Amino acid sequence: MPRFDHHTVLVTGGTGGQGASHVEALHAEGANVVIGDIDSERGAARAAELGDHAHFVHLNVTDESSWTAAIAETERRFGALTTLVNNAGVQNPPAVIENTDHATWSRILDINLTGTFLGIKTAAPALRRAGGGAIVNIASTMGTSGTAYYAPYVASKWAVRGLTKTAALELGRDHIRVNTIHPGVIATPFITEPAAGSDAAIADFYSPDPFAVPRLGQPDDVTRLLLFLASSDASFITGAEYVIDGGLLLGPALQNEVA
């Protein structure tokens, strides 16, 4: 039996990149999948392609009323919500702190951090009504160290780590597990294309050549980890953080000719 039969999963930012991979895999594993996104055209089209066990809801993750409506629509369509995947996120154009404008700082924190906070806040009662479930927050390796030029993004993902651990403590006795995934350089438009207002992509600064696993990550690499954390296989795991980066944070790997 597929791992997610009789489960309902809401995935934010589910129309492209990692989110699209998560949606497809969860659906293939038997879940009712709700795609939450601001891109109504792409989201509705994708839900229609997947069929009766997929549904699109327009979701602005920075708006609490939008979250409330999305949760209500999820329960109306499929019944109990069992998993929330806080995947939606944006990147800032690279700039040193003194050249980062306040509006950029506020936008990145609002989507990446406040959006995750609102997701946990509004989904928790629904997960409790379901008798428990899982929340998986997608953070970043930039949430584990400092990274020049990306202060807003780094700050938002560090904060998601702390928010996740706090939520795990608060919701554990309700049988709700909360964990974080920290992807490295994953080959999606988020990484391979410049952020709005920039002419440089993150991938321009990160060659995988020194990695212990010398390639860019693929969305499916992250998705397989997500499926584990959202499933009953991870029933004893909460407040944890999983780095998936091919060894990026380890430092340069020993080269073959030296080994």
C-alpha positions as CSV (number, residue, x, y, z in Angstrom):
1,M,0.0,0.0,0.0
2,P,1.4,3.5,-0.9
3,R,2.7,5.3,2.2
4,F,0.3,8.2,2.0
5,D,-3.0,6.5,1.2
6,H,-5.8,8.3,3.1
7,H,-3.4,11.2,3.8
8,T,-4.0,14.8,2.8
9,V,-0.9,17.0,2.3
10,L,-0.8,20.8,1.7
11,V,2.3,21.9,-0.1
12,T,3.1,25.6,-0.4
13,G,5.0,26.9,-3.4
14,G,3.9,23.8,-5.1
15,T,3.9,24.9,-8.8
16,G,7.6,24.7,-9.6
17,G,11.1,23.5,-8.7
18,Q,11.2,21.5,-5.5
19,G,7.6,22.1,-4.7
20,A,6.4,20.5,-8.0
21,S,8.6,17.5,-7.3
22,H,7.1,17.1,-3.8
23,V,3.6,17.4,-5.1
24,E,4.2,14.8,-7.8
25,A,5.8,12.3,-5.5
26,L,3.3,12.6,-2.7
27,H,0.5,12.2,-5.2
28,A,2.2,9.1,-6.6
29,E,2.4,7.7,-3.1
30,G,-1.4,7.9,-2.7
31,A,-1.9,11.3,-1.0
32,N,-4.6,13.8,-1.6
33,V,-2.4,16.8,-2.5
34,V,-3.4,20.4,-2.2
35,I,-1.1,22.8,-4.1
36,G,-0.9,26.1,-2.4
37,D,0.5,28.9,-4.5
38,I,0.0,32.5,-5.7
39,D,0.3,31.3,-9.4
40,S,-3.3,30.3,-9.9
41,E,-2.9,29.5,-13.6
42,R,-0.1,27.0,-13.2
43,G,-1.5,25.6,-9.9
44,A,-4.9,24.9,-11.3
45,A,-3.5,23.4,-14.5
46,R,-1.2,21.1,-12.5
47,A,-4.0,20.0,-10.2
48,A,-6.2,19.2,-13.2
49,E,-3.4,17.1,-14.8
50,L,-3.1,15.1,-11.6
51,G,-6.8,14.4,-11.3
52,D,-9.3,13.9,-8.5
53,H,-6.7,13.5,-5.7
54,A,-5.2,16.9,-6.3
55,H,-6.6,20.3,-5.7
56,F,-5.3,23.9,-6.1
57,V,-5.8,26.7,-3.6
58,H,-4.7,30.3,-4.1
59,L,-2.4,30.9,-1.1
60,N,-0.5,34.1,-0.2
61,V,1.7,32.7,2.6
62,T,2.2,36.2,4.1
63,D,-1.6,36.7,4.7
64,E,-3.2,34.9,7.7
65,S,-6.7,35.1,6.2
66,S,-5.4,33.4,3.0
67,W,-3.9,30.6,5.1
68,T,-7.2,30.2,7.1
69,A,-9.2,29.9,3.8
70,A,-6.7,27.4,2.4
71,I,-6.9,25.2,5.4
72,A,-10.7,25.3,5.4
73,E,-10.8,24.5,1.6
74,T,-8.4,21.6,2.2
75,E,-10.6,20.1,4.8
76,R,-13.7,20.7,2.8
77,R,-12.3,19.0,-0.2
78,F,-10.5,16.0,1.3
79,G,-11.3,15.9,5.0
80,A,-8.6,15.8,7.7
81,L,-5.3,17.5,6.9
82,T,-2.4,15.2,8.0
83,T,0.7,17.0,6.6
84,L,1.9,20.5,5.9
85,V,5.0,21.2,3.8
86,N,6.2,24.8,4.2
87,N,8.1,24.9,0.9
88,A,7.3,28.4,-0.4
89,G,10.3,30.8,-0.4
90,V,12.1,33.5,-2.3
91,Q,15.7,34.7,-2.6
92,N,17.1,38.2,-2.4
93,P,19.3,39.7,-5.1
94,P,23.0,39.4,-3.9
95,A,24.1,42.5,-2.0
96,V,26.2,43.3,1.0
97,I,24.2,44.3,4.1
98,E,24.8,48.1,3.8
99,N,23.5,48.0,0.2
100,T,20.4,45.9,1.0
101,D,17.3,48.0,1.1
102,H,14.7,47.7,3.9
103,A,11.9,46.7,1.5
104,T,14.0,43.7,0.3
105,W,14.8,42.7,3.8
106,S,11.1,42.8,4.8
107,R,9.9,40.9,1.7
108,I,12.3,38.0,2.2
109,L,11.5,37.7,5.9
110,D,7.8,38.1,5.3
111,I,7.6,35.2,2.8
112,N,10.3,32.8,4.2
113,L,9.8,33.3,7.9
114,T,6.4,34.8,8.6
115,G,4.9,32.6,5.9
116,T,6.2,29.5,7.7
117,F,5.0,30.8,11.1
118,L,1.5,31.4,9.7
119,G,1.5,28.0,8.2
120,I,2.3,26.3,11.5
121,K,-0.2,28.6,13.4
122,T,-3.1,27.9,11.1
123,A,-2.4,24.3,10.3
124,A,-1.8,23.1,13.9
125,P,-5.6,23.1,14.8
126,A,-6.4,21.1,11.7
127,L,-3.6,18.6,12.3
128,R,-4.8,18.3,15.9
129,R,-8.4,17.6,14.6
130,A,-6.9,14.8,12.5
131,G,-5.3,13.2,15.5
132,G,-1.8,14.3,14.7
133,G,0.4,14.6,11.6
134,A,3.6,16.1,10.4
135,I,5.0,19.5,9.4
136,V,8.1,19.7,7.3
137,N,9.7,23.1,6.8
138,I,12.1,23.6,3.9
139,A,15.0,25.8,5.0
140,S,18.5,25.9,3.5
141,T,22.2,25.2,4.1
142,M,22.4,29.0,4.3
143,G,20.4,28.6,7.5
144,T,23.4,26.9,9.1
145,S,26.2,29.3,8.4
146,G,26.9,32.9,7.3
147,T,26.8,33.6,3.5
148,A,28.0,36.9,2.2
149,Y,25.5,38.9,0.0
150,Y,22.5,37.0,1.2
151,A,21.8,38.4,4.6
152,P,17.9,38.5,4.4
153,Y,17.7,34.9,3.1
154,V,20.3,33.7,5.6
155,A,18.5,35.4,8.5
156,S,15.1,34.0,7.4
157,K,16.4,30.4,7.2
158,W,18.3,30.6,10.5
159,A,15.0,31.8,12.1
160,V,13.0,28.9,10.6
161,R,15.4,26.5,12.4
162,G,14.5,28.0,15.8
163,L,10.8,28.2,14.9
164,T,10.8,24.5,13.9
165,K,12.3,23.4,17.2
166,T,9.9,25.5,19.2
167,A,6.9,24.2,17.3
168,A,8.1,20.6,17.8
169,L,8.1,21.2,21.6
170,E,4.7,22.8,21.6
171,L,3.0,20.3,19.3
172,G,4.6,17.0,20.3
173,R,2.0,16.0,22.8
174,D,-0.6,16.5,20.1
175,H,1.2,13.9,18.0
176,I,2.4,16.5,15.5
177,R,6.0,16.2,14.5
178,V,7.9,19.2,13.1
179,N,11.2,18.9,11.2
180,T,13.4,20.9,8.9
181,I,15.2,20.1,5.7
182,H,18.2,22.1,4.7
183,P,18.9,21.7,0.9
184,G,22.2,22.8,-0.6
185,V,22.6,23.8,-4.2
186,I,19.6,22.1,-6.0
187,A,19.2,22.4,-9.7
188,T,16.0,24.4,-9.9
189,P,15.2,27.9,-11.3
190,F,15.5,29.2,-7.8
191,I,19.3,28.3,-8.0
192,T,20.1,28.4,-11.7
193,E,18.3,31.6,-12.6
194,P,18.9,35.1,-11.1
195,A,16.6,36.4,-8.4
196,A,14.4,39.3,-9.3
197,G,16.5,42.4,-9.5
198,S,19.8,40.5,-10.1
199,D,21.8,39.4,-13.0
200,A,23.6,36.6,-11.1
201,A,22.3,33.2,-10.1
202,I,23.3,31.4,-6.9
203,A,24.7,28.6,-9.0
204,D,27.2,31.0,-10.4
205,F,28.9,31.1,-7.0
206,Y,28.8,27.4,-6.3
207,S,30.7,24.9,-8.4
208,P,30.0,21.4,-7.3
209,D,33.5,20.3,-8.2
210,P,34.8,20.3,-4.6
211,F,31.8,18.6,-3.1
212,A,32.2,15.1,-1.8
213,V,29.3,14.2,-4.1
214,P,30.4,16.4,-7.1
215,R,27.1,17.4,-8.7
216,L,24.3,19.8,-8.1
217,G,21.4,18.3,-6.2
218,Q,18.2,17.4,-8.0
219,P,14.7,18.1,-6.7
220,D,14.0,14.4,-6.3
221,D,17.0,14.2,-3.8
222,V,15.1,16.5,-1.5
223,T,11.7,14.9,-2.2
224,R,12.8,11.5,-1.1
225,L,13.9,12.9,2.3
226,L,10.7,14.8,2.6
227,L,8.7,11.6,2.0
228,F,10.5,9.9,4.8
229,L,10.0,12.7,7.3
230,A,6.3,13.1,6.4
231,S,5.7,9.3,6.8
232,S,5.2,7.1,9.8
233,D,8.7,5.8,9.2
234,A,9.9,8.9,11.0
235,S,7.4,8.6,13.9
236,F,10.2,9.1,16.5
237,I,11.8,12.1,14.8
238,T,10.8,15.7,15.7
239,G,12.6,19.0,16.0
240,A,15.4,17.6,13.8
241,E,17.2,19.2,10.9
242,Y,18.5,17.3,7.9
243,V,21.2,18.7,5.7
244,I,21.1,17.5,2.1
245,D,23.9,19.1,0.2
246,G,26.3,16.6,-1.3
247,G,28.9,17.6,1.2
248,L,28.9,21.4,0.5
249,L,29.2,22.3,4.2
250,L,31.9,19.7,4.8
251,G,34.5,21.6,2.8
252,P,36.5,20.5,-0.2
253,A,36.7,16.7,-0.6
254,L,39.9,14.7,-1.2
255,Q,40.5,14.4,-4.9
256,N,40.9,11.0,-6.6
257,E,44.5,11.5,-7.6
258,V,45.4,12.2,-3.9
259,A,43.4,9.3,-2.4
